[in-house]
């Protein structure tokens, strides 16, 4: 399928680019930018006083990326200027390991103003198109009130329609209930629902589909298994968020569980990288058959244990092209704003691409 002309793309089809991927020889150009509308550059960090700083200044501005300019941020703006003029480049602020300063920062009018002023200057200096706020996560109603105040300060400094303002939010009522969602949606261009990590090393010892669209009949076997992409979408819509502003998140990675054959079983540990993460490009595991559960729309693979090396059996939950196409169909049917992916660089090329499956599902 050929890329749809930019002026005919009503959906957000975004991807996060983490700066540390440059050290794995995954520059911004390795993403399929022809089919991406928004790139969220992760991350810029904040302090409690509202000042900002680079997570990795070398990666952001100085790392060699031939044949273009050095630094991931200049590389992205160069790609936009030379071959992808449709791209919106957003600065993602915070992140899961960079959110500790937000409660104090957001509660202070002075710090909010400092942050808004600093971010606006950074965005203009680097010719970016906006900001994505990734506060993980507002943990109380007071945090939610301050979250709204912070977004309003950012919007004042980065006015629409020139600048795009989005926020990444967990896809669960446990967090969303703390946020005045209807008022937040009035300020934002998009609410990026992180509809993944429903299962992992933290989920009471039980394996599960970590990016399920729906809850299956055999679930919930624990509180975590009550969560789903569909449930989160229903919740934010019920609280007044316009459907067209809801962007559904897709993980380009799996979650590994050792010593189990499937969801609901008590696992013994996690394979892969920290927290059981396995990049999608490495899935399914060698010798394993990929299975799609059409009840929940989650993919998985299983590898038996034993052998000379004494390996434990492993079950990995992830998204596949089939499940992503189904999520794209869901987005169309519900009138949502589109899809985004964490990350754009862990994908496969060709027929196995999740981003390609999502794009074709939205426009095919």
N, C-alpha and C positions, 0 to 999 in steps of 0.2 A: 504494500500500500504506500503510495506517495504521500509525503507530508501535505497536510491541508494548508492552504495559504493562511498567513497569520491573521488576516482580517476576517477569516471565516472560522475562527476558533473560539467558540463561546465558553469552553471549559478551561479551568486551570489544570495544567498537567506539569506539576512541579517536582523538583528533586533537590534534596539537600546535598551539599558538597562539604564534607568535613576537611579542614585544612591539613590534618595529619595524614590524609591519604596520599599526599604528595611524596611522603617518604616510602610509600609502597609502589612508587612509580605509577601512580594513578593521577595524572594531572587533570585539570578541568576538561581538557579536550577529549578525554576518553569517554565522556558522557555523550549520549546520542542527542545532541543539542537541537537537531532538526525537529525533534518531536517533543521538546521540553519548552514550556512557556515561562516558567519561573525557576530560577536557581536561588536557593537559600544558602548563603555562605556561613558555615558554622566553625567557630563561634567567636564573637567578641565578648569579653568579660566585663563585669561591672564591680564597683566597690560600693560600700554602704553610703558613701557621700555623693554618689551619682556620677563619679568620674568613670571613664572606661579605659580599658587597656587591651592589648593584643594577647590572645591565648598563646600565639606563636608568631611573633613579628617576622621572623626569618621566613616561615612558610607563607605568611600573608604577603610580604613585600619584596623578599630578596632571593628566595630559592630559585636557582636557574631552571627555566622551563623553555628550552629551545624549541622552535626557532623564534618564539615570541619574546615579550619582555619578561624579566624575572618577577617572581611573586605570584601567588594564586589570584589575588585580587586584580592586579594588572592583566594577568592572563585572561581572566573572564571578561573584563571590559574590552580587551583587544579582540577576543572572539566575537563579542557582540558587535563591535565596530566594523569588523572585516567580513564576517560571514553569517551572523545570526542577529540581525537588527531587531527581530521580534522579541528577543529575550528581555525579561525583567530580572534584574539582579538585586536581591534583597540581603541585607545584613542580618544574620540571626544572632540574637542577643541572649546570653545566659547558657542554657543547656542543662542537662541533668546533673552534671557535676559542678555547674557554675551558677546555681540559683540561690545559694545560701544568703547572699546580701540583699535579695529582693524584699523580704518582709520589712526590714529596717529602712531601706531606701524608699520603698513605695509609700511608707507612712509619713515621710517628711516632704512637705511642699518644696522646701529648698533643694533637697536631693533630687526630687522629680524634675525640677526646672534645670538643674545642672545636667542631669542625664539627657533630657530632651535637647538642650542646647549642644551638648557634646556630640550626640548622635547625629543631629542635623548637620553639624560641621563636618563630621567624618563622612557621612553619606555624600555630601556635595563635593568634598575633596576628592573622593574616589569615584565620582560619577555613577553612583548607585541609584536604584529606583525605589528604595524603601527599606523598611525594617520589619523583621519577624521576631516577636517577643516570645521567648521560650523559658518561661518561669515555671519550673517544676518543683512544687505546684502551690497555688494559693491554698493554705491548709485550714483556714477559718473564714467565717463571714467578714471579719475585719480585714483579712488579707484580700478577700474578694472586692471589698469596697476600695481598698487602696490600689488594687490591680486596675480597676476602672479609672481611678484618678490618674494613674501612671499612663494608661493608654490615651487619655484625653490630653495629657501634656505632650505626649509624642505626636499626636495628631495635630495639635496646635503648631508644633515646630516643623512638621512634615505634612503640609496640607494636601488634601485630595483636590483634584484627581492627579496632580503631578506625581505624588508619591503614594506608594502602596504600603499599607499597614496590615499585617496579619499577626495572629498569635497561635502558637501550638499548644493544644490542651489535651490532657489525658482523656481517654474515651471511657470515663466511668463516673457515675453519679457521686461516688465517694469524694471526688474533687469538684466536679461541676456544680454541685449544690452550693458550694461556697461563693460562687461567682454570679453577679447580676447579669445573666447572659443576654437578655434583651437589650439592656443599655450598652453592654460591651459590643454587641453586634452593630449598633448604630455608629460606633466609632471605627470599627474594623472593616476592611475590604473582604477578609476571609478568616474563618475559624478553621484551623488545621487540626482535625481530630486524629490523635495518634492511636489509631485502632489496631494496636498490636501490644505485645508484652502482656497479654491476658494470662499467660502462664510462663513460669521460669523457675529459677533457683529459689525464689521467695514464696512460691505458692503452696505452702503447707505440705510440702513433700509429695504432691501429686502432679503427674505429667498432664499436659493439656494442649489443645490447639491454641497457639499464642496469638493468632490473628484471625480468629473465627468471625465470619460475618453474622452467623446466627448461633444461638444456643441449641444444642441437640437434645433429642428426647431423653437420651441417657444421662444428661446433665440436668441440673448442676450437682456435682458430687462434693463441691465445697463453694465457699463464697466467691472465689475467683472465677469459677466456671459459670457464674451468672452473667459475666460481662461479655459483650459482643459489639461489633461495629454497628449492627442494626440497632441494638439497645441504646447506644450512645447517640446515634442520629435521632432516634425517636425522642430521646430526652431533651436534646438541645432544641429541636423543633417545637416541642411542647412548651418550652420556656421562652419562645418568641424569636429565636434566631431564624432569619429567612433561609429557606432551603438553598437558594443560589449562593449563599455565603459559606456553606458547609463544604469543606474539602476533606475527603476521606483518605486516611493514611494507609500506605501499604509498606510492609517491611521487606527490604531486599536482603533478608537474612533469616535464618532459622534459629530455633531454640532446641538444644540437645538435652535429652534425658537418658541417663544410663540405667540399665537393669530393668527396663520395661519394654513392653511391646505396643503400648498405645495409651490413649488418654484415660485418666482416672486411676491409673496404677501408681503405687508409691515408688518413686525413683530413688536411686542410690547415690546420685551425683550428676554432674553435667559434663559433657564432652565439649569439644570446640574450644573457643577462646574464653576469656573472662565472662562469667555469667552464663556460659553455655551457648554463646553466639557462634553460628556457623554462617559464613558468607554464602549468599545464594549461588554464586558462581561455582561453589563446591558441592552443590546438591543436585540430584540425590547422591547419597554416598555410593562409592564404587561397589557394584554388585547388588545394590538394593533396588527394589521395585518402588516406584513412586505410586502412591495411592491418594486419590482425592475423595474426601468425604463430602458428598453433595448435600448432606443434611445441614452441615455447618459451613460448607465451602471453605475447607482447609485442606492443604496437602500435607503429606508426611512420607517418610521412608523409615524402614527398620532394617537393622543389620544384626544378625545373630552373634552371640558371644562365643568364647572358646578359642580353639586353635592353639598353635604353638606359642603365641604371644600372650595367651590368656586374656584376651580382650573381653570387656563386658559388652553385653548386647546394648544397642543404642537405638532410640526412637527420636526422630527429629521432626519437629513441626515447622511448617513454612508455607509460603504462598507459591503457587505455580502459575504458568500462563493461563491454565483453565480457571483457577480461582480468581485471578486478577480480571480476566474477561467478565466473569460473573459479577465482580465488584463494579466494573465499569457499567455493566447493564443495570445494576442496582442504582448507580449514580444517575443514569439517564432516567430511569423510571421514577425516582424520587425527586427529580428536578434539582439535584445537588450541584455544587459548583465545580466539582472535578475530583482529581486524584493527586496525591503527592506521595513521594517515595523517600524513605531513609534506607540506603543512600543511592545516589545516581551512579556510583562507581562500582558497586558490588554486583552489578547485573551481568548477564550473559549476552553474547552477541547472537544475532540471527533469530531463529525460530524459538529459542529458549528464553528470549528476553522478556522480563516482566514489564518493563516500560513500553516495549513495542506492543505487548498484549493489551495493556491498558489503553494505549493510544488507539489501537484498532478497535477496541471495545467501545470507546467513546465516539469514534468517527466512522467506523466501518459500516 
